[in-house]
Amino acid sequence: MGSPFTLTLANIFMWKWEKNAICGVLESHEIYGRYIDDIFFTFNEPKAKIEAVIKKANGFHPNIKLEANIGNCVSFLDLLINNKN
């Protein structure tokens, strides 16, 4: 097992990463959430723009890579999230 401080360091690192890579491109009406290393966010833009944001975010650090599930219905952790509008 790692040090008890490892989770704290990981959260600090991810906070800085998401501040630079993700939060600057989201509008105020979007939703963003993270649990450990699982990220969920809404982005009401064309698919090409979403893919560009993910590509940019993947370039911030070689050890962090996002995998995208784009659609009206996605799973996040143990939830199935639907957008009916």
C-alpha positions as CSV (number, residue, x, y, z in Angstrom):
1,M,0.0,0.0,0.0
2,G,1.1,3.5,-0.6
3,S,1.4,6.4,1.8
4,P,-1.8,7.8,3.2
5,F,-0.7,11.1,1.7
6,T,-0.8,9.7,-1.8
7,L,-4.5,10.4,-2.3
8,T,-4.1,14.0,-1.2
9,L,-1.2,14.5,-3.6
10,A,-3.2,12.9,-6.4
11,N,-6.1,15.2,-5.7
12,I,-3.9,18.3,-5.7
13,F,-2.3,17.2,-9.0
14,M,-5.7,16.5,-10.6
15,W,-7.1,19.9,-9.4
16,K,-4.3,21.7,-11.1
17,W,-4.7,19.5,-14.3
18,E,-8.4,20.1,-14.5
19,K,-8.1,23.8,-13.8
20,N,-5.8,24.1,-16.8
21,A,-7.1,21.4,-19.1
22,I,-10.9,21.4,-18.7
23,C,-12.5,24.1,-16.6
24,G,-11.3,27.0,-18.8
25,V,-13.4,25.7,-21.7
26,L,-16.6,24.9,-19.9
27,E,-19.4,27.4,-19.8
28,S,-21.0,28.4,-16.5
29,H,-24.2,26.3,-17.4
30,E,-22.2,23.1,-18.0
31,I,-21.8,20.3,-15.4
32,Y,-18.3,19.1,-14.3
33,G,-17.6,16.4,-11.7
34,R,-14.7,14.2,-10.8
35,Y,-14.5,11.2,-8.4
36,I,-10.9,10.1,-8.0
37,D,-9.9,9.5,-11.6
38,D,-13.4,9.4,-13.2
39,I,-14.5,12.6,-14.8
40,F,-18.0,13.5,-16.0
41,F,-18.9,16.8,-17.8
42,T,-21.5,18.1,-20.1
43,F,-20.6,20.2,-23.2
44,N,-23.3,21.5,-25.4
45,E,-21.2,22.0,-28.5
46,P,-20.6,20.2,-31.8
47,K,-18.9,16.8,-31.6
48,A,-15.8,18.1,-33.4
49,K,-15.3,20.8,-30.7
50,I,-15.7,18.2,-27.9
51,E,-13.1,16.0,-29.5
52,A,-10.7,19.0,-29.8
53,V,-11.1,19.8,-26.1
54,I,-10.4,16.2,-25.2
55,K,-7.3,16.1,-27.5
56,K,-6.0,19.4,-25.9
57,A,-6.7,18.0,-22.4
58,N,-4.8,14.8,-23.3
59,G,-1.8,16.9,-24.2
60,F,-1.3,18.5,-20.7
61,H,0.4,15.5,-19.1
62,P,1.7,12.2,-20.6
63,N,0.2,10.1,-17.7
64,I,-3.3,11.4,-18.0
65,K,-5.5,10.3,-20.9
66,L,-9.2,10.9,-21.3
67,E,-11.5,8.4,-23.0
68,A,-14.7,9.9,-24.2
69,N,-18.2,8.5,-24.3
70,I,-20.2,11.0,-26.3
71,G,-23.9,10.7,-26.7
72,N,-27.4,11.2,-25.2
73,C,-26.9,8.2,-22.9
74,V,-23.6,7.5,-21.1
75,S,-22.6,5.5,-18.0
76,F,-20.6,7.1,-15.2
77,L,-19.5,5.0,-12.2
78,D,-22.7,2.9,-11.5
79,L,-25.1,5.3,-13.1
80,L,-26.7,5.5,-16.5
81,I,-27.2,9.1,-17.5
82,N,-29.7,10.1,-20.1
83,N,-30.2,13.5,-21.8
84,K,-33.8,13.6,-23.1
85,N,-33.6,17.2,-24.4
